[in-house]
Amino acid sequence: MADDLKYHPVRHDHDKFLKKAQKRACFNEAYDELEDKYSLVSELLRARSKAGLTQEAVAERMGTTKSAVSRLEAAGKLSPSVTTLKKYANAVGCEIEIKLVPASRKVARHASTSRKRAVG
């Protein structure tokens, strides 16, 4: 009975998941559409990890709640304001940098990413 309550993590092979998912209709289009959100979330998590902070600590520094930080670090429907991103960056000891990139560079980057996925 005690073994039933023991935590058993589920292994996840992201590359294998992507390879299988790419075979589904419209997956690549949906994945590319979310790329910017996932990229932002990755940056947030990397910065918090590098700062060695918990969500609770970041929330306290931002003057908000842990659940608000959790939502910010999730790639859901949330579109954080620049003010919120500045508060988060400050809380983890960073600054934000916003750039406008010519569309041709982004198209080239997507083509490169698609080729990498195809080779994958």
N, C-alpha and C positions, 0 to 999 in steps of 0.2 A: 504494500500500500504506500509506503514512504517513497518508493521509487517512482510511483505515479505522479507525485507532487514535485519531483526533482526537475529543475530546469534543464531542458535539452534544446540547445540552439539549433535552428534550421540553417543548414549551409546554403549559401546562395552564390552561384557562379554567374556574375553579371554578364560576362561575354557570351556565355552559353545561352542565357536568357535572351540577349539582344539578337543573336544569330537566329534563334527560333522565332522570335517576335517579328523580325523583319520579313518573314515569309507571309505574314498576315496582310491582307489588303489595307491600305491607307496607314499602316503603322509608321512608315518613314515620314510621311507628311505630318502626322500628329506629333511624332517625336521631335522633328525639326521645329515645329511650332512652339514647343515647350522648352527648347534648348536654352533660350535666354533666362528663363525662370530657374531651370536647373543649374545653370552656370552661376547665377546670383546666389542661390542657396549654397552651392559648393563654396563660393567665396566667403559667405557668412560663417559657415561651419569651420572652414579652415582658419579664419581669423580668430574665432572664439577658442578653437583648440590650441592654436599657437599662443594665445594669451593665457591659456590654462584656466579658463573660467567656466563655470556652470551656467546654465540658463538662468538660474536664480540670481547669480551674481551679476550677470548682464542686465537682467530686469531691474535689479536694485539700482544699478548705476544709471539706467535709462529713466528711472522713475515710473516703471510700469510693472506688469505682472509676468510671472514665468509663462503663463499660458499665452500671453501676447508675443513673447519672444519665441515660443514654440511655433505659433502660427506663422511668424515671420520667417522662421527657418524651414518651413514646409513649402513645397512647390505646389500649393493649391491655387485658389482663385485670388488670393491676396495680392494686391499690387501696392507695395509700400510707397509712401511719399518720400521725397528727397529728405525732408526734415527727419523722418523716422530712420532712414538709412544713415544720416549724419549722426544721430543719437547712438545708434548701434555701433557705428564705426568708432565713435569717441569712447564708448563703453569698453571696447576691446582694444583700445590703444591704436587705432588706425584713423585714416582720413579716407574720404571717398574721392574718386576721380571719375568724372563723367566725360565721355568723348562722343562726338558724332563722327561716325566712320562712313566713308563713301560706300554706297550700296554695292558697287562693283567688288569691293574688298570682301563684303559679307557674302556675296554670291560665290566668290572664289573659295572662301573658307568653307561654305556649305558643300561645295563640290568636292573639296579635299576631304571633308568629314565623311561624305557619302562614299568616296572611294575607299577610305580606310575601313568603313563598315563592310563594304562589299568584299574587301580582301580578308578582313577580320579574322 
